[in-house]
Amino acid sequence: MPHPYVLLSAAVSLDGYLDDTGPERLLLSSPADFDRVDEVRASVDAILVGAGTIRADNPRLLVNSPVRRAARTAAGLPEYPLKVTVSGTGDLDPEARFWHTGGEKVLYTTDEGAGCARAHGLAADVVPLGAGLDWRRLLTHLHDVRGVRRLMVEGGGLIHTQLLTQGLADELQLVLAPLFVGDPDAPRLFGPGGYPPGRLRLLETRRIEDVVLMRYEPTAPGTGSLPTAADHRWLALACELAALCPPSDTAFSVGAVVVAADGTELARGHSREGGDPVVHAEEAALAKTDPADPRLTGATVYSSLEPCARRASRPAPCARLILDAGVRRVVTAWREPDTFVAGADGSGVLAAGGAEVVVLPEHEGSAKAPNRHLLS
C-alpha cells in the first residue's frame, strides 16, 4: 500500500549516543542546525516521535519560525505539521506539551492501549492498529486517511531501528556532534536488529558550524513480497529509463535495473537501446551482467512493465531470460496489457519458475507515460 516518504532525523555524539543520563536533555546540535531542523519540519506534512521521547524530553515539536509558518499557510497548508506519536500501552501524560502546542495530533496504539489513552483524555485522535503495532498499517493510514506524503521521524532510537530494519525508511539525516558521552546506560541511536545488507548511499555532507550533517538513503532491495523503500526507489529509476526509449508504434517503452541483494546496481537497460529495434529492457540489462556472477541469484530485477512471456523477435522471452539468469525476485509497476500479446502473463511464467513478483501500482502512471500513444 502507498506510504509517505519517511525521513529519519537524529543528532548523535561521536560515540553514537542520542543523549546522556543527566536530568536535562543533552543538546547535540548547533544553533544553526536547530534552524535547519526547523526548516525540515516546515517542509513535511507530519512529524513523529515515540512515546519514550515524549516521556523523556517533553518536546513541543513546533515550527518555530513565524516566516516558515506563514509560508505554510500561504501555500494552503496548516500552520503546523500534524504531530504523531506511537505507544503500545497508550499510557501517556495528558499534561505533556506535545498535546497542547501546535496543530492536530494523532496517537497510534493497540486496541488495548486505545482504551487507556481515551481514559487519560489525551488531546489527540486515537487510532488503534489491532493487537500489536504494525508500522506498515500505520504508514498506510497516515497516507490514505491523513494525506501525509512526507513524514519526519525524530526518534527515539527504537523507532529509528524498527523503521530501518523493516525497510520503511527512505532517508536518514544524521548530524554528528563533536563530543563523547561514554555512558553505557545512555540511549543509542540504533539497537540490534536485522538491518538491510550493504552500504547506504551518501546523498550529502554539510558542515553546519561545529557539527556535520550526513544524508543517506538505503539501497538494498527487499527479500520477499513486502516492498521496501529501496524497492520504490529502484523501480522509479526503471520508469525513468523507460522515458529514454526511442519511440515506437509497435512496442512498449520499458526500463529495467538489476540490483544485487546488497544494493549494488549490476546493470540497467531500456527498450530499443543501442539502436536495436527489438531489444527489450530486461534483455538489454541482463546482457551487461556476467552470467557467472554469483550475485544474480540474490538479485532483484526492476522493470517498469511486467517482463514478457511470449515474443516473436527473440527465441526466449524476458521472463525466461530472468529465470535462466538465476534471478528469483522481480518488481514491476504494471501488468502487460493485451495491446500486442493477448493474455500476456509474464508474472505467471516467473512465479511458475520460483520467482517472487511484486507489483507496485503507485508507479503505474510513470511507467505508462512514455506509452500513452499505445494505450489511447
C-alpha positions, -999 to 999 in steps of 0.1 A, spaced: 0 0 0 12 36 -5 32 51 23 46 86 30 82 94 22 98 86 56 127 108 67 146 98 99 163 127 117 187 124 146 218 140 161 244 118 178 277 121 197 309 108 181 304 75 200 268 71 188 247 83 217 214 103 214 217 117 249 234 112 283 217 101 315 216 136 331 183 152 341 184 177 313 184 169 276 219 169 261 220 194 232 239 179 204 230 202 175 244 237 170 221 267 168 224 267 130 214 231 129 184 236 151 173 262 125 179 236 97 157 211 116 130 238 118 132 242 81 128 205 75 98 204 99 82 232 79 86 212 47 68 180 59 32 170 64 38 153 97 64 148 125 65 116 145 82 108 178 78 78 201 62 77 235 96 73 251 107 106 236 76 124 249 82 110 284 120 118 284 121 151 266 86 165 268 90 181 233 67 206 216 77 197 180 68 231 166 78 250 135 94 279 154 100 304 125 69 326 120 81 332 84 80 295 77 47 291 94 33 319 73 47 303 41 29 271 50 -4 290 55 1 309 22 5 275 5 -28 263 18 -12 241 45 -19 240 82 4 263 102 20 233 118 26 198 105 5 170 120 21 157 152 22 119 155 32 96 183 31 58 189 25 39 221 16 3 226 1 10 261 -15 44 254 -3 54 289 9 89 283 8 121 304 -22 142 293 -3 173 305 27 168 282 35 197 260 31 175 229 -7 176 233 -11 213 240 11 231 214 10 232 176 -18 218 154 -35 185 151 -22 154 169 -27 117 164 -18 87 186 -13 52 171 -17 25 196 -31 -10 201 -67 -19 207 -59 -22 244 -39 9 245 -67 29 229 -89 24 260 -61 37 283 -54 67 260 -91 77 260 -93 72 297 -65 97 301 -83 122 279 -54 127 255 -60 157 232 -55 136 201 -71 114 175 -66 79 189 -61 53 162 -60 16 173 -40 -7 150 -51 -40 164 -34 -64 189 0 -50 181 17 -20 165 20 -25 127 43 1 110 30 -7 75 -6 -3 86 3 30 104 21 44 74 -8 35 51 -33 52 74 -12 83 75 -10 83 37 -46 74 29 -66 89 57 -44 118 68 -30 127 34 6 126 47 31 125 18 63 134 38 69 122 73 97 133 95 106 109 123 126 125 152 130 95 174 137 78 195 163 51 188 138 22 190 116 37 164 145 45 141 157 9 145 123 -5 137 118 16 106 152 8 92 152 -29 99 117 -32 83 129 -13 52 105 15 56 129 45 59 135 64 27 162 87 41 184 92 71 195 127 81 222 122 107 240 150 125 274 142 141 283 163 172 319 168 183 316 153 218 316 119 235 291 105 260 307 73 270 279 61 293 267 26 286 234 34 302 227 63 278 204 58 248 219 50 215 206 59 181 203 23 168 199 -10 185 205 -46 174 184 -59 145 182 -73 110 193 -43 91 193 -42 52 226 -55 39 252 -35 21 262 2 23 238 31 23 242 57 -4 256 90 7 235 118 -7 251 149 10 276 160 36 274 195 50 293 214 77 269 234 100 290 253 125 308 226 145 285 197 135 283 177 103 251 167 85 251 135 66 222 124 44 219 87 34 194 65 16 191 27 19 197 8 -13 192 -29 -5 162 -45 -22 135 -63 -2 136 -101 1 100 -111 -3 66 -99 -12 67 -69 11 82 -39 -7 109 -17 9 116 20 4 146 9 -17 123 -11 -40 103 20 -47 134 40 -55 148 14 -79 115 10 -96 112 47 -100 146 46 -118 134 19 -141 104 41 -150 128 70 -157 148 47 -180 116 39 -199 114 75 -209 148 72 -227 134 47 -252 132 57 -289 95 60 -296 77 31 -313 42 23 -325 48 -14 -324 64 -20 -290 63 -7 -254 89 16 -239 103 -1 -208 132 4 -184 149 -22 -163 175 -23 -135 193 -53 -120 203 -48 -83 222 -72 -61 210 -80 -26 234 -55 -10 221 -26 -31 248 -27 -57 235 -18 -92 246 -46 -115 232 -33 -148 204 -12 -164 188 -11 -198 159 1 -218 139 -9 -248 155 -4 -283 188 5 -266 218 9 -288 198 12 -319 185 -24 -317 148 -20 -327 137 -52 -310 158 -55 -278 137 -54 -246 147 -36 -214 153 -67 -192 172 -83 -221 194 -53 -225 202 -51 -188 209 -88 -183 232 -88 -214 255 -64 -194 259 -88 -165 283 -117 -161 263 -149 -163 287 -164 -137 282 -135 -112 270 -152 -80 252 -121 -70 225 -127 -97 209 -155 -76 201 -129 -48 194 -100 -71 161 -82 -79 151 -71 -114 131 -39 -115 111 -35 -147 87 -7 -154 64 -32 -173 58 -69 -165 85 -89 -183 72 -105 -214 60 -141 -215 60 -145 -253 77 -127 -282 84 -133 -319 116 -113 -322 138 -135 -300 140 -172 -290 134 -165 -253 110 -140 -237 123 -118 -209 106 -138 -181 126 -168 -192 159 -148 -195 154 -136 -159 148 -172 -146 178 -185 -166 200 -158 -151 191 -172 -116 172 -141 -105 142 -150 -83 127 -116 -75 111 -91 -99 95 -58 -90 73 -41 -117 48 -12 -120 21 -27 -141 9 -59 -158 13 -61 -196 -19 -52 -214 -32 -71 -245 -21 -44 -269 4 -67 -287 1 -101 -270 -33 -114 -259 -33 -130 -224 3 -120 -217 13 -133 -183 50 -129 -176 43 -129 -139 28 -163 -142 59 -176 -160 81 -161 -133 60 -175 -105 60 -209 -121 98 -208 -122 100 -200 -85 104 -162 -87 86 -137 -64 68 -110 -84 60 -77 -66 37 -52 -83 39 -16 -71 9 2 -88 19 35 -73 44 37 -102 20 27 -129 14 63 -141 51 69 -146 56 35 -164 26 43 -187 37 78 -195 60 70 -225 34 45 -238 3 67 -238 1 67 -276 -2 29 -275 -29 29 -248 -53 55 -261 
